[in-house]
Amino acid sequence: GSERHASFNSDDIGANNNDFVDDDSCDCLVSDTIKNRLHYLFQELTQAISSPDAPIMLFLDDLQWADKESLELLTSLIVDVDQLDAHQRCISFVVTYRSNEKDKNQSLVDCIESIERSNATQVTRMQLGGMDIEGTNAMIADALKLPIRLTRPLSVAVHQKTLGNPLFVKVFLTMLFEEHAISYSFKKKRWLWDMNIIHQRSMDRELAAILSEKLLSMSREVQETLTFVACFGMRIRKDVLSMASYDSEEASRILSCLKIAVKESILDEDDEYFSFPHDLIQQAAYERVPKEVAFSYHFNIGLRILKNSVFKGQTDPISLVSFVALDQILAAKSVTVSEPALRVPLAALFLRAGRYSLGVAAFPSALSYFERGLSFMGDDGWELNFELSLRLHESACHACYLTALPDRVPTYVDEVISHTENFMDQVKCHHMAMRTLASTGKIKKAIYKFFEVMKELGEEFPDKVDPSLIFSTLTSTKDDLSKYSTEDLLNSPKMTDKRKQWAIILMGSMSPYIFMVTPMLSPMISARIVFLSLRYGLTTESAFGLFMYSYGIGCLLQDIDEGHRWIRTSRLMLERFNATSQYPKLKCVQYAFLIYLKEPFQSITSVLLDCRQETMMVGDIEYAIFSSTWRGQFAVLTGEHLSQVEKECDSLSKDMIRLKQTQSILDNASMHSMALQLIGSSKDPFALSGVSFKDEDEVLEFVEKSGNKAHAISIYTYRVVTACFFQRYEDAAEMIEKYHSKLTKEDFRIHTVIYTFYEGLIAFRTARAQPHVEKWSKIGGRAIRSYQTWAKHSEWNFENKLLLLEAEWLLTKGEYDSAEKKYVASMESAHRHKFVHEEGLAMALMSHYFKSRGDAGKEKEYLDGALACYEKWGAFGLVSHIRGN
């Protein structure tokens, strides 16, 4: 619509232009973790207050009016019920909405579809129509205080006119009373009615028209007052009424008019509120004036409230009254003001309101506030108040990212870049652009932009990284850190250089994506964070940089003790900054990437299960999903029962889709595929991935083309493991050759431990089949050397695997007696350390050994033992396959 201007004088405000311009104290890195945490805490609350002995029911009415945030919370509460055990499902939700208005609210449509897709949530639909004749008769008999036999003829007529709609019945009876078709007889001491008039009376008009007619019958002053009240919605607080008035005289006049409306049953009144009995009455009052006039009503109401509260310093800028005022101005659409003395304070208030909304996870509302603030700045906003325009644009950019509106982010980024010369004024928007690209799957583009921004911040990285550069960089960082004791490091000053602060923030933010696509750069990133922290001071992100360094020094340089030392220091660093919300994330990656080299694998699975809950408690869904993914990987290593592994993989894929965290879904689907094959299930684990694949070769091709090396390594690993158990040794050897031709071991993760073991077993077996090919013995030898190093730090985790590799190596060399002893020792170690699947694997290989030696009795004995272990593991498909062969 055309721009409209409110009739308000800037002298009425009396506010200095900069009184309400917020500083930059708001954390730019607010994320959807706040919303996630809110949802999770509500889930915990509903679970805590319900039980089989005391179930609860939540009733929510008129969902067609609910906002997006409320519907997302409701969806989370209902859908997440199916993640609980059956005995914990002690909650019933009853929700109502008007089916004819549902399609006007896309968030409601999405909510209903999500609930109905929820597998374990029973959904019962009920279509509520009007009352039947008996119900209508009961209502009328109760209203007239007469027996139902006397009111039945009247009720039949009323039902024909109203179809049993309770509101229509009430309005129709009121109309009949006003027209004297129903009246009270003092002589007979009861209500009487004229059926002839009632039959002639029509209700074929829309109820809104009838109500409008009733409103128009009232005085103009009362009508205007009702329109004024309708601008607030269904009800208005009495204390807000006085603030929305010009003066006490007008407040008194408004109150008198409202009392008349109450007497005429147009309004209801209680101690705190005036309210409309039905939304159609409110709608009739609101629509009695054109939209443009209503917008002016809203705008002037909002300004009056601000004048009488916030601008007088009587109310905090972020208060309920302030939000009531700002929501009125927001509802005024394009109505604005031209005086700079008004524009800046109003824009600044909307900036504050938006930032507060971000902090309570009301992201769509926050975006609306920011955009309304920008509307007051106008085309000359940058000249009018540069700082305020910058804050509004970068905040709107951030809100677009959080509201999942990636197409709108570039608009704000371009606007900021075109109006600023200092790169530090642009860096926040560049950050949002990176995160938007990464969140929409454009990880390579996000990383390219990251390096461009880092160059502007004075932090360049080499174009090519090789193992020698990584080694020298980590060694140099180790030398730098050796000059500091733990106490010295923790007592280092906080970082104050803004450029370096942002450099570290961006490195911490993008490091997970860099690790996925270009793992060799991760040690370079960690070393740079440590270097900047030592030179310029510490930040919260310094703790993660220190952990990333501990991972590099421990896993890549195999100095595991040194790595563990810096793990402890990184934890203490978080404590120094009181960053307790970051600790679950740090704990998660520490256990999944380094601590497992010392602690028993079985303990890691339980810790990662705790990490999932802890990360959910702080709202970090991304790392909650990572915790579950990594827990599944350790479950494979520990030989956890495959039915449990399969169940968790299936649930995790659904969680990834529901929580929009699908970056690792193919990784999880590959692990799921292995579990299903071992179990003997024909279920398609890739069905939930969102991409149709005809087989696993196509999945691998898709991942390789996407450039996600981390996922490619995962898929190769699980396929080699599966082939090894199913004794498809030639297929496994082919996969290993493909792996070496397309990928290099650029990183060190739990997949490295898994892959190295099974690659070594396949290599020795292939070396015996192809004695003229030297590379297989070399591959097996590397596997032994790796496990020798790891076994020094954890006999529990690595001894049985090392013994089995050594048995295969000795067998390859023809040292049969020594090989036999190693097989037995591996079985005993696997049994002692509770790796039932690897105990079975050792027995299966021992069975093959005796078959090659021609000892059928021993062959059968160990094969039966292997099958028993596999059955205990839950690998019934594997058992059937071996028996079939």
N, C-alpha and C positions, 0 to 999 in steps of 0.2 A: 504494500500500500504506500501512499505518499507519506512523506515525513510530516509529522505533526509536532507542534511545539506547545508545551504546557504553559499556562498563564501563571507563572510564579516569578516573583522578584528575587534576585540574588541577595538582596538585603535581608530577606526573611530568613536566610540560612545563617548568616553571620559566621561563616567558617573560613579560615585561612586555606588557601589553595593546597597547602602541603600538610594540613593537620591530619589528614586521613590517608596519606600516601604511605603505605606499609614499606618497611625496609625489606631487605633480602634475607630475612632470618628464616623464612620458610625453607624446609628441606626440599630441594628440587628433585630429590631421588625418591619421593613418595611413590610407592608402587602398589599393585593390586594385592600385595601381601596383607595389607590392612583389611581389605574385603575378605580375603581368604581366611584370615584369622577370626574375623567376626563370624563368618559362616561356621567355622569349625567349633568355636566356643558355643554357639547356639546349639549345634549338634550335641556337644558334650552336655549342655544344660538339659536339653530334652531327654537325653538318655539318663542323666543323673536323677531327674525328678520323676521318672516313670519306672515301673517294674511290673512283673506279672500280677502281683498282689494289688498294685495301685496304678493301673494304666491311666493315661491321660488322653483327652480329646481336645484338639485345637479347632475352633470354629472361626473362619474368616469370611466376611460377607462382602459382596459387591467388588469382586476382584477386577471388574472392568475398569475401575478407577485407580487401581494400584500402579505405582510407578515401577520403573525397571528394576531399581535396587531392591525393592520389597519382593518383587516376583522372583528375582534371582535368589534371594535368601530362602523364600518358600520352596523353590525348586531344589535347592541344596538340602533343606531339611527333609523333604519327602524322598528325593532320589537317594540320598545317602542312607536312608533307613535300610535299603536293600544290601548295604555293606555290613550290616550288623548280623550277629548270629540270630537264629530264629527265636531263641528265648528272650532276646533283648528287644524284639519288635513289639513294643507296648504303647505305641502311639497311633492314634487315629486322627486324620485330618478331614474336616468337613469344610469345603470351600464352595462358595456360590458366586455366580456371575450371570449377567444377562446375555443370553446367547445372541440376541440381535445386535449387541454392542461389542461382542468379543473381537470381531475382525478390525475394529478401530484401534485396538491396542496390540501391536505386533508382539510386544513382550509377553502379553498374556497368552497369545497363540503359541509362542515358543515354550512357555512354561508348561502349558497343557500337553504339548507334544512330548516334552522331555519326561514328564510324569508318566504318561501312557507307555513310553518306551522302556521304562524301568522294569527290569525283568521280575523282581521279587516283590514289587509293590502291587497289591491288589487294588484295582480302580473300579469303582462302581458309579455309573452315571445315573442321575435321576433328573427327569424333565419335570419341572414344577409348573403346573398350569394354574388356572383359577380354582376357587373352591367349588365343590359341587353344591347342589341345592340344599342338602342337609347342613353343610358347613355355613353357607350363606344364612340359612335360617337360624342357626345357633348364634351367629354373630349379631344378627338383627334382634333376636329375642333377648340377648344379653344387653344390648344397647337400650332397648325400650322397656326392659324389666317386665317382660310378658312371657307367658308359657309359649312353647314352640308351636303348639297346635293353633294358637290364635294368630301368630305372625306368619304362618306358612303361606297363605295367599299373597301377602305382601312380598315375602321372600322369593316366591316363584317369579313375580313380576320384576323385582329388582335383579334377580339372577339373569333373566332374559336380556335386560338392558346392559348389564355390566360383565356378563360371562364369569362372574364369581371373582373378579379381581378385587382384592380387599380395599385398595386405595380408591378404585372406581366406586365401590359400594359406599365408602365413607363420603366421597364427594357427591354422589347421587342423592344420598339421604339428606345431606346438607342442603342441596338444591331444592329438594322436595319440601324441606322445612321452611326455607326462605320464601317459597311460593305458596306456603300454607296448605300444601297437599298432605302434609303430616303436621298434626298439632296436638297439643295436650288438652284434654277435657278435664276441667276441674270438677265438673259435675259427675262424670263417671270415674274420675281419678285414674285415668290411664290414657295412653296415646291412641289417637284415632287417625285414619287415613282415608283418602278419597281415591279409590282404585281407578275411576274414570280418568282423572287427571294424570295419575301415574302411568297408565297405559299410553296416554297421548304424549308423555314427555319422552324426548329422544336423548340417547347418549352416543349418537353416531359420530359426533365430533371428536377430535383428538383431545385428550385430557388436558394437554398443555394449553389448548385454545380455551377450554372451559376455565382453567385457572387464570389465564390472562384476562378473560372477561371479568372474573371476580376481582382481580387486582385493579382493573380499569374503573371499576365501580367505586373505588376508594378515592380519597382526595389526592390531588396532584402531589401535595407535600408528602403524604404517606407513600405514594408510589415511588417518588424519588428516593425516599429514605430506604425503602425495600431494595431498590436497585443498588444503592450504596452498600447495604449489608450483603447483597448477593455477590458483590465483587470479592468478598472474603471467602466465598464458597458456601458450604452448608451451615457454618456457624461462625460467630464472632465473639471473642472475649469482651466482657464489659469494660475492662480496664483499657483495652485497645480502642474502644469507641471514643473515649475522651481524647486520646492522642491523635486520632484521625479527624478530629474536629478543629475548625479554625479557632474557636474560643469556647469558653464555658457556656455562653448563651446558645451557641449552635449545638453543643453537646446536650444541653437540656431539651432543645427542640427535637433533636434526633431521638432522644429517649422517650419523649411523649408520643411521637409517631410510632415507635416500636411497640409501645404499650397498647396502642389502638390495634396494631396488627396482631398482637397476642390475643386480644379480646375477640378478634374476628377469626381466630384459629389459623391465621396465615403464618404465624411464628409460634414457637414454643420458648419458654423462658425457665431457667433455673438460676441457682445462685451465682454461677460464673458466666453463663453463655446465653445469648439469643441464638436460636437455631431454627432452620426450616424443617417442617415435619417430613418433607419428601423432596427428593432432588428435582422433580418436575416443577414444584412450586418455586424453588430457587431458580430453575431455568427460566420460568415464565417471568420472574422479576428481573432477571438479568437481561433477557432478550427484548424487553420493552423499549430499549433504546438501540440505535444503530451501533455497530461494532466500534466505529471510530469514536463515538461519544463514550462508549464503555471503556475504551483504552484511555481516554482522558480522565475518566473517573479513577481508574487504577493508578495512573501516574500521579495525580494530585493527592490521592489518599496516601500513597507511599511517601511523597515529599512532606506532607503534613506530619506524618508519624516521625519521620527523621528530624524535622524541625523541632518537634515537641519532645524529642528524646535524645537521640544520638548527637545531633548538632549542638544541643545545649549542654552536652557533657553529662547528662543525667543517666545515660544508658551506655553500656559497653558496646562498641561497634559490632562485636560478635555476640549477640544475645538473641533471645527469641523474638523480642520486639523488633530488633533490627532486621531479622530475616523476614518477619511479616511485612515490613516496609519494602524490603528489596524484592520480595516475591510480587508485591503489587506493581512495582515499577517494571519487573520482568514481564508481567502479564500485559503491560501497556504496549507491547510489540515495538513499533517503530517510533512511538512518541519520544521526543528528546528535548533538549534545551540547547540554547546557543551560547549562553553566557559562560565564559571560562571559569568564573567564580563558582559555578555549579557543576560544570562538567568534570573537573578534576576530583573534587571530593566524592562525587557519585561514582566515578570510575574506580577510585581507590577503595571505596566501600565494597564494590563488587569484586575487586581483586581479593580483598580480605575474606569475603564470604566464599569465594571459590576455593581459596587455599584451605579454609576451614573444612569445606566439603570434601576436598581431597583427603584431608586427614581422617575423616570418618567414612571413607570409601564410597561417598556419594559422587561418583565420577561424572555421570551425565549432568547432574545438577551443577557440579563445579564448572563444566564446560559452558553451560548456559550462563552462569554468572560471569565468567571471563569474557564471553562474547558480548554480553550486554554492557560490560564495562568498556569494551572496545568501541561499542556503538556511540558512547558519549565522547570518546576521544576524537572521533571523526577523521576526516582526511588530513587534517593538520595536527593530528595527535602527537606525532613525533616532535614537531616544533613546539607544541603546547607544553608537553612534559615528557621529555625523552625517557627518563627512568621509569615512569609509570607505564608508558607505551611498551617498553621493552619487557617489563615484568608481566604485563597482560598477554603479550604475544607468546612469550616462552611458556607461560602457564597454560594458555590455551593449547599450545602444541603438546605439552605434557598430558593434558586431559584427553586430547584426541587419541594419543597412544594408549592411555589406560582404558578408554572407552571403546577400544578396538575399532577405531576409525582411521586406518592407515592411509587412506587416500587423501585425508585432509591434513595430515602432518606436513607434507611438503609445502603447502600453502603458507603456513606460519613460518616455516624455516626460511623460505624465499623472502618473505616480508621482512624478517629480522635481518637477513644478510644484506638486503637492498638498502636498509636504513641505518646500518652500523658500519663503522670502520675498524673499531677495535675487535680483534678476534675473540677476546674474552667475553664480549657481549653476545657472541654467537655460539659459544661452546655448548651451552645447555641444549639449544635446539639441535645442534649437530649430534649430541648424545641421543636425543629422542629419535632422530632420523636413523641412527645406527640400530637402536633397539627395535624400531619398527621394522626395518629390513630383516633383522634376525628373526623376529617373532613371526614374520610372514614367510619364512623359509628361504629368504634371499641372503643366506649366510655369507656367501662369497662377496657379494656387494657390500654387506655390512662391514666385513673385514677390510675390504679395499678402502672404504670411507674412513675406517678407524685409523689406518696408517696415514691417510691424508691429513686427518685432524692431528694425529700425534706429531707429524712433521711440523705443523703450524705451531704446536706447543713446544717445539724444540727437542723432540724426542724421536730420532730416526732409528730405523732398524735395518739390518742388512737385507738385501734382496734374496740372497741365498744363504741357507743355514745347513751346515754339515756337522757330523759328529765331532770333528776336531774343534770347531768353533764353539759348540755346546760345552765340550770338555774344558776348554780354556776359559770360557765365561763363568762356568760354575766354580772352577778352581780359583779364579780371581775373586769371585764373591766370597768364597770360603776364606780366603786370605783376609779380605776386608772385615768379615765378621769375627775372625780370630782375635782382632784387636779389642773386642768388646766382651765384657762379662755379661751374664744375663741381667744383672742388676743395672749395669751401665746402659744397656740397650733400653730397658724398660723405663729408665729415668731420662731418656733423651727428650728434648723439647718437642712440643707439638708443631706440626708443619703450618707455616703461615703463608708461604708463597702460593698464590692462587693458581698459577699456571701449573706448578708441580702437583698441587692437590688434584686438579682436574686430570692431569696426566695419569695419576695413580687410580683415580676413580674410573676412568675409561678403560685402563688396563684390567682392573678387577672386573668391570662389567662385561667386557668382551672375552675374557680369558676362557670361559667354557666353550664358546663357539670356535675360538682359535684352536683349542685342544681337539675339537671334533674334526676340523678340516686340515689344519697344518700343525700337528702335534709337536713337531721339532721347534716351533716358535715358542712353545709354552715355557721352556727353561729360560729363554731370552727375556720373556716378559717378567718372569719371577725375579730374575737377576736385576732387571731394571728397577722394579719396585723396591727391592732391598737397597740398591744403590741410592735411589732418591730419598728413601727413608733415613739412611745413615747420614746423608749430606744435608737434607733440608728439614728433617724432623719427621715425627710419626703421625700417621692417621689410622683410622679404623682399618682401612684397606691394607695397611702395612702388615697386619697379622696374616692376611691371606697371601700376601706376597711372600712372607717368611715361610708359610706352609708350603707354597708352591716350590720354593727353593729347597725345602727339606725333602720334598718328593723327588726333585731332580737329583739332589746329592745322594739320597738314599737308594733310589731305584736305578737311575741312569749311571751314576758313578759307583754304585754298590757299596757306598759308605753308610750302611743302615744305622749304625749307632749314632753317627753325626746327624742323620736325618731325624731320628727320634729326639735328639737333644733340642732341635729347633721346633719340633712339634710342641713340646712343653712350653717353650718360650712364646710361641704364637698364641697359645691359650692365655697365658698370663697377660699378653699385650691386649687382648680383647677385654680382660677384666679391668685393666687400667683405664680403658675408655668407657667402661660400664656398658659395653655393647652386648648385653646378654641376649638380645634377640638374634645376634649373629652367631652365637656359640653353637646352636644345633647344626647349622650349615657347616661350620668348621669341623665339628666333631664327625659329621657324616663323611666328608671328603678325607679326613685324616684316617679313619678306620678303613674306608674303601680303597685307599690308594697307598698306604704305607704301613700302618700299624699291623696289618694282617701278616706282614713278613716276620713278626715276632709272636703275635697272639694266636691262639688256636682258631682255626677257621670257624668252628662251631660257635665260639663266643662272638665272632664278628657278625654272624647272622642275627643273633639276638640283639646286639647293639644297634645294628642297622634297622631292626624292627622298631626299637625305641626311637631311633632318629626320625623315622617316618612320623611318629606321633608328635615328637618334639618340634619338628619343622612345621607340621600342621598347626601346632599351638601358636607359633609366631607368624603363621600365615604364609610361609614360604612353600607354596605348592610345588614350584619347580624342583626344589631339593627334596621334597617329600616323595615326588615321583622318582627322582634319582635314587633315593634311599631304597625304595621298593625294587627298582631295577637291579641295583647292586646287591641287594639281599638275595634276589633270585640267582644271581651269578655265584654267590658263595654257597647257596643251597645246592647248586650243581656240584661244587667242589666237595661239599661235606657228605654228599650221598643222601640228602634228605629224601624222604619218601616221595616218589615222583607224582603221586596223586595230589599231594600238597603243593608241589612245585607247579603242576599244571593248573591247579585251581587259582594259585596266586598270579600266574602269568595271564590267565583269562581275565581275572578281576582287574589286573593292572592295565591291560589294554583298554578295558571299558573306562577305567579312571582317566587314562590319558585322553580319550575322546571327550569325556564329560568335562574334564578340567582344562581342555584345550592345551595340553602339554604333550604334543605328539612327536617331539623331536627325537625320542628314543623308541618309537613304537615298532619300527622294523627290527631293531635290536632285540626288543622283548619278544616279538613274534618269532624270531629265529630261535631263541631259547625255548619258546613255547613249542615250536615245531619239533625240536629235538626230544622234548619231554613226551609229546604225543606219539612220536614214532617208537620210543622206548616202551611206552605204555601199550601201544597197539591200537591207537585211536585214529580214525580217518578225518577228524575235525580239521577244518582249514584255519590255521592260526593267523593267516594274513587277511582274513575277511574283514577284520575291524580296522585295517590300516588305511582305508580310504582309497587305495589303489588296487586295481584288479590285476592279479598275477596268475599265470597259468602253471608256473612251477617255481622252485627255489632258484633255478638258474636265472630266471627273469628278474627275480628279486635282487639277486646279486648284481646283475647287469645294471639295474636301475640305481642301486646305491653307488656303484662305481662311477657311473656317469654323473651323479650328483656331486661327486667330489668329497663325499663324507667318508674319509678313511677310517675313522673310528668305528662306524657301523659296518664297513666292509670287513674289517678285522674280526668283529664279533661274529659275522655270518660265516666267514671262513673257519673260525674256531669251532663253532657248534657243528658245522658240517664234518669237519675232520674228526671230532669226538664221536659223533653219531656213526660215521663209517668205521671207526676203530672198534666200537662195541659190536657192531653188526658184522665184523670181520670182512668188510669190503675194503681190503687193504689196497687194492689197485686204485679204487676210486679215491681213497684218502691220499695216496701218493700223488695222484693227478691234481687234487685240490692244493696240496702243498706246493707243487711246481707252479701252479697258477698264482698262488700267494706270493711266491718269491719273484715271479716275473712282473707282477703288478703293484706290489706293496713292499714296503720296508718296515721294519719294527722301529717306527719313529717314536713311539711312546712306550711306557711301561705301565700296564694296568693289570688287573686280575686276569684279563684275557691272555696276557703274556704268559702268566704262570700256567694257565690251563693249556694253551696252545703249545707251549714249549714241551710239556710233558708228552702229550699225545703225538706231536710231531716227531719227538725223539723215538717213541715206540715204533711208529710207522717207518721211520728212517732206517732203523736197524733191521726191521723185517724186510724192507725193500732192498737193503744192502745185501742181505743173504740171497735174495732172488736175483739181484743184478750185481754180482761181485765185481764186475768190470767197471761199474760207475762209482767213482770215489766220493762224489758229493754227498751220498746218503750217509756214509760213515762220518763225514765231517759234520753233517747236521746233527746226527746222534751224539757226537762228541761234544758239540756246543751245548746241547741239552743237559748232558751230565755235568759239565762245568758250571752251568747256571745253578743246577740243583745242589751241587756241592757247596756253592756259596750260600744259598738260601738255607740249607740244612744246618749250617753253623749257627744260624740265628733262631731257628725253630725246628727242632727235631720232630715235634708233634706233627707239623704240617707237611714236611718235605721228606722225612726219612724213608717212608714206604715207597714213595715215587722214585727217589734216587736209587733205592735198592732194586726196583723193577727195571729201571733204565740200565743199571749195571748188569743185571741178569741177561737182558737182551744183548748188551754189548759183549759179554763173555760168550754167550751162545754164538754170536756172529763170528767171534774169534775161534770157536771150536773148543773152548774150555768148558766142557759139559758139566763136570762135577762142581766146579766153582759156580757156574750158572745156576745149577739146581739149588745150591745153598742160598744163593741170593733170592731166588724165587720164594723159597720157604720163608726167608727172613722178611721179605716184602709182605707176604700174606700175614705173618704174625704182627708186623708193625701196623698194617692197615687195620687189622682186627683190634689191636690194642688202642689205636687212636681213632677208632669208630668211623672208618671210611669203608662202609660195607660194599659200595660199588667198586672201589679199587681193590678190595680183597677179592671180589668176584673176578675182576679183570686179571689179577695176578694168577688166580686159579685157572682161568681160561687159557692164558698163555702157557702155564705149566702143563695143561692138558695137551696143548699143541706140541710142546717139547717132548712129552712122552710118546705122542703119536709118531713124531719124527724118529724116535728111538725104538719104535716098534713094541712098546709096552702098552698093550690094549687095556690091561687091568688098571694101571695107574692113570691112563688117559681117561677112562670112564670115571674113576674115583674123583679126579680133579674137575672133570666136566660137571659131574653131579654137584660138587661143592660150589662151582661157579654159578650154576643155575639156582641153587638154594639162595645164594647171596643176591642174585638178580631179582628173585621173587621177593626177598625181604626188602629190596630197594623199590619194588613196585614196577619193575620193568617186565611186565607180562608179555608185551609184544616182542621184546628181545628174546625171552625164554622160548616163545612159540617159534620164532625164526630159527633159533639154534636147534631146537628139537626137530623142526621140519627138515633141516639140512642133514 
